[in-house]
């Protein structure tokens, strides 16, 4: 890295920290908050930080939830990524708990309608999506939009690598130590220490083999 690049990086970090200092006034917890250009936190009193937190450019945390959005140490939300708790006013989302050393790459979307739990040391690639709610559609005599929803929630364990463009649907539990291949659509539970791929995702190998 050249001196010019280093100075430019330091300037950007300082600007993000300066913005974060003002936003952090209404947020519970401790640690530094870095906020990129256009980054926003909605309903700040529902957010709790445990350490250094970085929101990329135009990243949004919408914490209009029934519980809280709790973020562990060294949490990163990439550029243009969204954590969305607010669905409709009469039925807010539940809550999110993320552990330490969680990195969510750019252009990702996490719906916090049901409970979402993310463990420690989780790497998530770009264009990731997580949906903790499903529409009910069993009654063919009624319009789908009038049949309501169900929320089982999503749990992601510790030490996991989730590749680019992965989609995780409601009710899924991802076992610790697992790897989710790029482009996979996860519709059922994933065991510990395995590698899954495909649409729908299936176990293709185990790490200890």
VENJOJO-V772990 format. One record per run of one state. SS is the DSSP state (helix for helix, strand for strand, loop for the rest). FROM is the first residue (numbers start at 1). LEN is the number of residues. If there is no record, write none. Layout:
# VENJOJO-V772990
ss/from/len
SS/FROM/LEN
SS/FROM/LEN
This chain:
# VENJOJO-V772990
ss/from/len
loop/1/2
helix/3/24
loop/27/1
strand/28/2
loop/30/3
strand/33/3
loop/36/4
strand/40/3
loop/43/1
helix/44/3
strand/47/3
loop/50/3
strand/53/3
loop/56/4
strand/60/3
loop/63/2
strand/65/1
loop/66/3
strand/69/3
loop/72/3
strand/75/3
loop/78/4
strand/82/3
loop/85/3
strand/88/1
loop/89/2
strand/91/1
loop/92/1
strand/93/1
loop/94/2
strand/96/3
loop/99/3
strand/102/3
loop/105/4
strand/109/3
loop/112/4
strand/116/3
loop/119/3
strand/122/3
loop/125/4
strand/129/3
loop/132/2
strand/134/2
loop/136/8
helix/144/3
loop/147/2
strand/149/2
loop/151/3
strand/154/3
loop/157/3
strand/160/3
loop/163/4
strand/167/2
loop/169/4
strand/173/2
loop/175/4
strand/179/2
loop/181/4
strand/185/2
loop/187/3
strand/190/1
loop/191/3
strand/194/4
loop/198/1
strand/199/1
loop/200/2
strand/202/5
loop/207/3
